[in-house]
C-alpha cells in the first residue's frame, strides 16, 4: 500500500484520540466541582440563606424584640399638635422614653420590652393627659386613638366689690369725724382716693347732718346775729322776731343742705365732700380750697364744675322767697342768699384745708390727703 493510501487512517486515529482526551478532562473537572460543593455544605450545614436571614426578628439583649406604640396628638379643635412632649411611664413610675410629636402630630415609641405602660402627653398652655394602662407584648405594634389635649384651665380670681358696702363705710367714717370730738366735720374727706357715695348714702349723710344737735345750735347763732343786726326788720324784735328769724334760718339751712349735698349731687353724680389736699405750697392749697366751691369731683373720679353746690345754693335762695318777709323778697334776696352760701362755702373750705385736720377726731388711717 502506498503512502497516500495510509494517510486518512492516521488522521482518523488522531481525531479519535483527541476526542477521548477532551471527554476525560470534562469528566474530571465536573467531579472536582461536585466534590467541592459537597465539602462546603458539610462544613456549614445550619447556615441560613440571605432570604432567611432578613426574616429573623430583631433581638434586644437576651429578650425578644421590643414593642411599638404610635399615635397622633391633637388640640381641642382636632388640629394636629407639633412639639407635644410624650413620656412613656413604666409600671414602676419611671420614665422610659421622652420624645416630641412631629410636624404632623404623630409619634412613635419603639423598642419597648413587654410590659404595661402609660403615655403622658403635655404641651405649653395645654392640660396634661395621661393614657390608661397599655399592655404590650413582644414585637406588638399598637396604634392609640388620637390623643386630645384640652386647653389649660386658667384660675382667675374675681374680686366682687360691694359698692353699697363701700358707700356705707364712707358714711360711717364721716359721721365719726368731729372737731374737738363735738362739732361735726362730716363733709371733709382726708382720703384722696376715697370711694364715692351712692345717692342713698348722700341723703343719709345730709339728714344725719341736719339732725345733729350742733346744727340746731348753729342756726340759733345765725338767728341771734340777724336779730342783733336787725336784718329783716319786718320780723320785728323780741322773742317773736327771733323765732321768725330762727325759723327762716333753719329752713334756709335745711333746703340748702338737702339740695346742694343730696339732691343735685345724686342727679349730677357728684361728690358733696371736700377732699383735703394737704400738700404743696400755701398758695396752691389756698387756691385749691377756694376753687372747690366751683369745682368738685364726680362719682367717676373726674373733676368737673360744681353744679351741685351752685344750683343747690341758688335754688334754696329762691325757695326762701316763700318764707322771708314780703318786703325782702325778690331777685335781690335770691342773689344775696346764693352768694352768701357760696362765700360761706369758700371760707369753710379754707378752714378745712388749714385748720380742721389737726383738731378732728377719728380720722381714717389713710388721712394723708393728695398722694
BELFENCOR-V196425 format. One record per residue. N is the residue number from 1. RES is the residue in one small letter. SS is DSSP state (@ for helix, = for strand, . for the rest). BURIAL is # if it has 9 or more other ideal C-beta (glycine too) atoms within 8 Angstrom, else .. Layout:
n=N res=RES ss=SS burial=BURIAL
n=N res=RES ss=SS burial=BURIAL
This chain:
n=1 res=x ss=. burial=.
n=2 res=x ss=. burial=.
n=3 res=x ss=@ burial=.
n=4 res=x ss=@ burial=.
n=5 res=x ss=@ burial=.
n=6 res=x ss=@ burial=#
n=7 res=x ss=@ burial=.
n=8 res=x ss=@ burial=.
n=9 res=x ss=@ burial=.
n=10 res=x ss=@ burial=.
n=11 res=x ss=@ burial=.
n=12 res=x ss=@ burial=.
n=13 res=x ss=@ burial=.
n=14 res=x ss=@ burial=.
n=15 res=x ss=@ burial=.
n=16 res=x ss=@ burial=.
n=17 res=x ss=@ burial=.
n=18 res=x ss=@ burial=.
n=19 res=x ss=@ burial=.
n=20 res=x ss=@ burial=.
n=21 res=x ss=@ burial=.
n=22 res=x ss=@ burial=.
n=23 res=x ss=@ burial=.
n=24 res=x ss=@ burial=.
n=25 res=x ss=@ burial=.
n=26 res=x ss=@ burial=.
n=27 res=x ss=@ burial=.
n=28 res=x ss=@ burial=.
n=29 res=x ss=@ burial=.
n=30 res=x ss=@ burial=.
n=31 res=x ss=@ burial=.
n=32 res=x ss=@ burial=.
n=33 res=x ss=@ burial=.
n=34 res=x ss=@ burial=.
n=35 res=x ss=@ burial=.
n=36 res=x ss=@ burial=.
n=37 res=x ss=@ burial=.
n=38 res=x ss=@ burial=.
n=39 res=x ss=@ burial=.
n=40 res=x ss=@ burial=.
n=41 res=x ss=@ burial=.
n=42 res=x ss=@ burial=.
n=43 res=x ss=@ burial=.
n=44 res=x ss=. burial=.
n=45 res=x ss=. burial=.
n=46 res=x ss=. burial=.
n=47 res=x ss=. burial=.
n=48 res=x ss=. burial=.
n=49 res=x ss=. burial=.
n=50 res=x ss=@ burial=.
n=51 res=x ss=@ burial=.
n=52 res=x ss=@ burial=.
n=53 res=x ss=@ burial=.
n=54 res=x ss=@ burial=.
n=55 res=x ss=. burial=.
n=56 res=x ss=. burial=.
n=57 res=x ss=. burial=.
n=58 res=x ss=. burial=.
n=59 res=x ss=. burial=.
n=60 res=x ss== burial=#
n=61 res=x ss=. burial=.
n=62 res=x ss=. burial=.
n=63 res=x ss== burial=.
n=64 res=x ss=. burial=.
n=65 res=x ss=. burial=#
n=66 res=x ss=. burial=#
n=67 res=x ss== burial=#
n=68 res=x ss== burial=#
n=69 res=x ss== burial=#
n=70 res=x ss== burial=#
n=71 res=x ss== burial=#
n=72 res=x ss== burial=#
n=73 res=x ss== burial=#
n=74 res=x ss== burial=#
n=75 res=x ss== burial=#
n=76 res=x ss=. burial=.
n=77 res=x ss=. burial=.
n=78 res=x ss=. burial=.
n=79 res=x ss=. burial=.
n=80 res=x ss== burial=#
n=81 res=x ss=. burial=#
n=82 res=x ss=. burial=#
n=83 res=x ss=. burial=.
n=84 res=x ss=. burial=#
n=85 res=x ss== burial=#
n=86 res=x ss== burial=#
n=87 res=x ss== burial=#
n=88 res=x ss== burial=#
n=89 res=x ss== burial=#
n=90 res=x ss=. burial=#
n=91 res=x ss=. burial=.
n=92 res=x ss=. burial=.
n=93 res=x ss=. burial=.
n=94 res=x ss=. burial=.
n=95 res=x ss== burial=.
n=96 res=x ss== burial=.
n=97 res=x ss== burial=#
n=98 res=x ss== burial=.
n=99 res=x ss== burial=.
n=100 res=x ss== burial=.
n=101 res=x ss=. burial=#
n=102 res=x ss=. burial=.
n=103 res=x ss=. burial=.
n=104 res=x ss=. burial=.
n=105 res=x ss=. burial=#
n=106 res=x ss== burial=#
n=107 res=x ss== burial=#
n=108 res=x ss== burial=.
n=109 res=x ss== burial=#
n=110 res=x ss== burial=.
n=111 res=x ss== burial=.
n=112 res=x ss== burial=#
n=113 res=x ss=. burial=.
n=114 res=x ss=. burial=.
n=115 res=x ss== burial=#
n=116 res=x ss== burial=.
n=117 res=x ss== burial=#
n=118 res=x ss== burial=#
n=119 res=x ss== burial=#
n=120 res=x ss== burial=#
n=121 res=x ss== burial=#
n=122 res=x ss== burial=#
n=123 res=x ss=. burial=#
n=124 res=x ss=. burial=.
n=125 res=x ss=. burial=.
n=126 res=x ss== burial=#
n=127 res=x ss=. burial=.
n=128 res=x ss=. burial=.
n=129 res=x ss== burial=#
n=130 res=x ss== burial=.
n=131 res=x ss=. burial=#
n=132 res=x ss=. burial=.
n=133 res=x ss=. burial=.
n=134 res=x ss== burial=#
n=135 res=x ss== burial=.
n=136 res=x ss== burial=#
n=137 res=x ss=. burial=.
n=138 res=x ss=. burial=#
n=139 res=x ss=. burial=#
n=140 res=x ss=. burial=.
n=141 res=x ss== burial=.
n=142 res=x ss== burial=#
n=143 res=x ss== burial=.
n=144 res=x ss=. burial=#
n=145 res=x ss=. burial=.
n=146 res=x ss=. burial=#
n=147 res=x ss== burial=#
n=148 res=x ss== burial=#
n=149 res=x ss== burial=#
n=150 res=x ss=. burial=.
n=151 res=x ss== burial=.
n=152 res=x ss=. burial=.
n=153 res=x ss=. burial=.
n=154 res=x ss=. burial=.
n=155 res=x ss=. burial=.
n=156 res=x ss=. burial=.
n=157 res=x ss=. burial=.
n=158 res=x ss=. burial=.
n=159 res=x ss=. burial=.
n=160 res=x ss=. burial=.
n=161 res=x ss=. burial=.
n=162 res=x ss=. burial=.
n=163 res=x ss=@ burial=.
n=164 res=x ss=@ burial=.
n=165 res=x ss=@ burial=.
n=166 res=x ss=@ burial=#
n=167 res=x ss=@ burial=#
n=168 res=x ss=@ burial=#
n=169 res=x ss=@ burial=.
n=170 res=x ss=@ burial=#
n=171 res=x ss=@ burial=#
n=172 res=x ss=@ burial=.
n=173 res=x ss=@ burial=#
n=174 res=x ss=@ burial=#
n=175 res=x ss=@ burial=#
n=176 res=x ss=. burial=.
n=177 res=x ss=. burial=#
n=178 res=x ss== burial=#
n=179 res=x ss== burial=#
n=180 res=x ss=. burial=.
n=181 res=x ss=. burial=.
n=182 res=x ss=. burial=.
n=183 res=x ss== burial=.
n=184 res=x ss== burial=#
n=185 res=x ss=. burial=#
n=186 res=x ss=. burial=#
n=187 res=x ss=. burial=#
n=188 res=x ss== burial=#
n=189 res=x ss== burial=#
n=190 res=x ss=. burial=#
n=191 res=x ss== burial=#
n=192 res=x ss=. burial=#
n=193 res=x ss=. burial=.
n=194 res=x ss=. burial=#
n=195 res=x ss=. burial=.
n=196 res=x ss=. burial=#
n=197 res=x ss=. burial=#
n=198 res=x ss=. burial=#
n=199 res=x ss=@ burial=.
n=200 res=x ss=@ burial=.
n=201 res=x ss=@ burial=#
n=202 res=x ss=@ burial=#
n=203 res=x ss=@ burial=#
n=204 res=x ss=@ burial=#
n=205 res=x ss=@ burial=#
n=206 res=x ss=@ burial=#
n=207 res=x ss=@ burial=.
n=208 res=x ss=@ burial=#
n=209 res=x ss=@ burial=#
n=210 res=x ss=@ burial=#
n=211 res=x ss=. burial=.
n=212 res=x ss=. burial=#
n=213 res=x ss=@ burial=.
n=214 res=x ss=@ burial=#
n=215 res=x ss=@ burial=#
n=216 res=x ss=@ burial=#
n=217 res=x ss=@ burial=.
n=218 res=x ss=@ burial=#
n=219 res=x ss=@ burial=#
n=220 res=x ss=@ burial=#
n=221 res=x ss=@ burial=.
n=222 res=x ss=@ burial=#
n=223 res=x ss=@ burial=#
n=224 res=x ss=@ burial=#
n=225 res=x ss=@ burial=.
n=226 res=x ss=@ burial=#
n=227 res=x ss=@ burial=#
n=228 res=x ss=@ burial=.
n=229 res=x ss=@ burial=.
n=230 res=x ss=. burial=.
n=231 res=x ss=. burial=.
n=232 res=x ss=. burial=#
n=233 res=x ss=@ burial=.
n=234 res=x ss=@ burial=.
n=235 res=x ss=@ burial=#
n=236 res=x ss=. burial=.
n=237 res=x ss=. burial=.
n=238 res=x ss=@ burial=.
n=239 res=x ss=@ burial=.
n=240 res=x ss=@ burial=.
n=241 res=x ss=@ burial=#
n=242 res=x ss=@ burial=#
n=243 res=x ss=@ burial=.
n=244 res=x ss=@ burial=#
n=245 res=x ss=@ burial=#
n=246 res=x ss=@ burial=#
n=247 res=x ss=@ burial=#
n=248 res=x ss=@ burial=#
n=249 res=x ss=@ burial=#
n=250 res=x ss=@ burial=#
n=251 res=x ss=@ burial=#
n=252 res=x ss=@ burial=#
n=253 res=x ss=@ burial=#
n=254 res=x ss=@ burial=#
n=255 res=x ss=@ burial=#
n=256 res=x ss=@ burial=#
n=257 res=x ss=@ burial=#
n=258 res=x ss=@ burial=#
n=259 res=x ss=@ burial=#
n=260 res=x ss=@ burial=#
n=261 res=x ss=@ burial=#
n=262 res=x ss=@ burial=#
n=263 res=x ss=@ burial=#
n=264 res=x ss=@ burial=#
n=265 res=x ss=@ burial=#
n=266 res=x ss=@ burial=#
n=267 res=x ss=@ burial=.
n=268 res=x ss=@ burial=#
n=269 res=x ss=. burial=.
n=270 res=x ss== burial=#
n=271 res=x ss=. burial=#
n=272 res=x ss=. burial=#
n=273 res=x ss=. burial=#
n=274 res=x ss== burial=#
n=275 res=x ss== burial=#
n=276 res=x ss=. burial=#
n=277 res=x ss=. burial=#
n=278 res=x ss=. burial=#
n=279 res=x ss=. burial=.
n=280 res=x ss=. burial=.
n=281 res=x ss=. burial=.
n=282 res=x ss=@ burial=.
n=283 res=x ss=@ burial=.
n=284 res=x ss=@ burial=#
n=285 res=x ss=@ burial=#
n=286 res=x ss=@ burial=#
n=287 res=x ss=@ burial=.
n=288 res=x ss=@ burial=#
n=289 res=x ss=@ burial=#
n=290 res=x ss=@ burial=#
n=291 res=x ss=@ burial=.
n=292 res=x ss=. burial=#
n=293 res=x ss=. burial=#
n=294 res=x ss=. burial=.
n=295 res=x ss== burial=.
n=296 res=x ss== burial=#
n=297 res=x ss== burial=#
n=298 res=x ss== burial=#
n=299 res=x ss=. burial=.
n=300 res=x ss=. burial=.
n=301 res=x ss=. burial=.
n=302 res=x ss=. burial=.
n=303 res=x ss== burial=.
n=304 res=x ss== burial=#
n=305 res=x ss== burial=.
n=306 res=x ss=. burial=#
n=307 res=x ss=@ burial=#
n=308 res=x ss=@ burial=#
n=309 res=x ss=@ burial=#
n=310 res=x ss=@ burial=#
n=311 res=x ss=@ burial=#
n=312 res=x ss=@ burial=#
n=313 res=x ss=@ burial=#
n=314 res=x ss=@ burial=#
n=315 res=x ss=@ burial=#
n=316 res=x ss=@ burial=#
n=317 res=x ss=@ burial=#
n=318 res=x ss=@ burial=.
n=319 res=x ss=@ burial=#
n=320 res=x ss=@ burial=#
n=321 res=x ss=@ burial=#
n=322 res=x ss=@ burial=.
n=323 res=x ss=. burial=.
n=324 res=x ss=. burial=#
n=325 res=x ss=. burial=.
n=326 res=x ss=@ burial=.
n=327 res=x ss=@ burial=.
n=328 res=x ss=@ burial=#
n=329 res=x ss=. burial=.
n=330 res=x ss=. burial=.
n=331 res=x ss=@ burial=.
n=332 res=x ss=@ burial=.
n=333 res=x ss=@ burial=#
n=334 res=x ss=@ burial=#
n=335 res=x ss=@ burial=#
n=336 res=x ss=@ burial=#
n=337 res=x ss=@ burial=#
n=338 res=x ss=@ burial=#
n=339 res=x ss=@ burial=.
n=340 res=x ss=@ burial=.
n=341 res=x ss=@ burial=#
n=342 res=x ss=@ burial=#
n=343 res=x ss=@ burial=.
n=344 res=x ss=@ burial=.
n=345 res=x ss=@ burial=#
n=346 res=x ss=@ burial=#
n=347 res=x ss=@ burial=.
n=348 res=x ss=@ burial=#
n=349 res=x ss=@ burial=#
n=350 res=x ss=@ burial=#
n=351 res=x ss=@ burial=#
n=352 res=x ss=@ burial=#
n=353 res=x ss=@ burial=#
n=354 res=x ss=@ burial=.
n=355 res=x ss=. burial=.
n=356 res=x ss=@ burial=#
n=357 res=x ss=@ burial=#
n=358 res=x ss=@ burial=.
n=359 res=x ss=@ burial=.
n=360 res=x ss== burial=#
n=361 res=x ss== burial=#
n=362 res=x ss=. burial=.
n=363 res=x ss=. burial=.
n=364 res=x ss=. burial=.
n=365 res=x ss=. burial=.
n=366 res=x ss=. burial=.
n=367 res=x ss=. burial=#
n=368 res=x ss=. burial=.
n=369 res=x ss== burial=#
n=370 res=x ss=. burial=#
n=371 res=x ss=. burial=.
